[in-house]
Amino acid sequence: MFDDDMDCNPPELGEAAKKGIGNLLPEKSKSRYQKAYQAYTDWCAQNKVQNITSENVILAYFGVLSQDKKPSTLWTSYSMSMLQTTLNIKQILDNSKFGKLIAYLKKFSL
């Protein structure tokens, strides 16, 4: 999440940064991105996950999703933006280094 205590002085800069971050999702499909993120965070809450940015947690989530979703849906949900982008924005996370997750999703998309 955007850290309210970020080094933004004066406070107006923090507000401007929040607005800028809020506009990073594509306007046309913003609700789909938010829905994917909400489904993930709901699953994390339901499973009492404390570190939602862990690659292993995301792998477990996609393992559960793979039981009833097509491989192309899994790939789209993560890589082609939705969850990955939203996690990057809301959690300030660089998940481009999640090699195990990417390999897992590629395996199912072949």
C-alpha positions in Angstrom: 0.0 0.0 0.0 1.1 3.5 -0.5 2.9 4.5 2.7 1.4 7.7 4.2 4.6 8.3 6.0 6.7 8.4 2.8 9.3 11.1 2.6 6.9 13.6 1.1 7.2 17.1 2.5 5.1 19.1 2.2 2.0 16.8 2.7 0.6 18.0 -0.7 3.3 16.0 -2.4 2.1 12.9 -0.7 -1.4 13.5 -1.9 -0.2 14.1 -5.4 1.7 10.9 -5.3 -1.4 9.0 -4.1 -3.4 10.4 -7.0 -0.7 9.5 -9.5 -0.5 5.9 -8.1 -4.3 5.6 -8.3 -4.2 6.4 -12.0 -1.7 3.7 -12.9 -4.2 1.0 -13.7 -5.7 1.1 -17.2 -9.0 2.9 -17.0 -10.9 0.5 -19.3 -10.1 -2.6 -17.3 -9.5 -1.1 -13.8 -12.3 -3.0 -12.3 -10.9 -6.3 -13.5 -7.5 -5.6 -12.0 -9.1 -4.6 -8.7 -11.3 -7.7 -8.8 -8.2 -9.9 -9.3 -6.4 -8.2 -6.5 -9.4 -8.4 -4.2 -9.9 -12.1 -4.8 -6.2 -12.6 -4.0 -6.3 -10.6 -0.8 -9.6 -12.2 0.3 -7.9 -15.6 -0.2 -4.9 -14.5 1.8 -7.2 -13.3 4.6 -9.2 -16.5 4.6 -5.9 -18.5 4.8 -4.5 -16.2 7.5 -1.5 -15.2 5.3 0.6 -12.5 6.8 3.0 -11.8 3.9 0.9 -11.5 0.8 3.9 -10.5 -1.3 5.7 -13.8 -0.8 6.4 -15.7 -4.0 5.5 -19.0 -2.2 2.1 -17.5 -1.2 1.4 -16.4 -4.7 2.4 -19.9 -6.0 0.0 -21.5 -3.5 -2.8 -19.2 -4.7 -2.2 -20.1 -8.3 -2.0 -23.7 -7.3 -5.5 -23.4 -5.9 -6.7 -21.5 -9.0 -5.3 -24.1 -11.3 -7.7 -26.7 -10.1 -10.6 -25.0 -11.9 -9.1 -22.4 -14.2 -7.7 -22.8 -17.7 -3.9 -22.2 -18.0 -4.5 -19.2 -20.2 -6.7 -17.7 -17.5 -4.0 -18.2 -14.9 -1.3 -16.6 -17.1 -3.6 -13.6 -17.9 -4.6 -13.2 -14.3 -0.9 -12.9 -13.2 1.5 -12.0 -15.9 -0.6 -10.1 -18.4 -1.1 -7.5 -15.8 -4.0 -7.9 -13.4 -2.5 -9.3 -10.1 1.1 -8.5 -10.9 0.5 -4.9 -11.8 -1.9 -4.3 -8.9 0.6 -5.9 -6.4 3.3 -3.7 -7.9 1.2 -0.6 -7.3 -0.5 -1.4 -4.0 2.4 -3.3 -2.3 5.3 -1.5 -4.0 6.6 -4.9 -5.0 9.1 -5.9 -7.7 7.8 -9.4 -8.5 9.7 -9.6 -11.8 12.2 -11.7 -9.9 9.6 -14.4 -9.2 11.2 -17.0 -11.4 9.4 -20.0 -9.8 6.0 -18.5 -10.3 6.7 -17.5 -13.9 8.0 -21.0 -14.6 5.0 -22.5 -13.0 2.6 -20.4 -15.1 4.5 -21.1 -18.3 4.4 -24.8 -17.6 0.6 -24.7 -17.5 0.3 -22.5 -20.5 2.1 -24.9 -22.9 
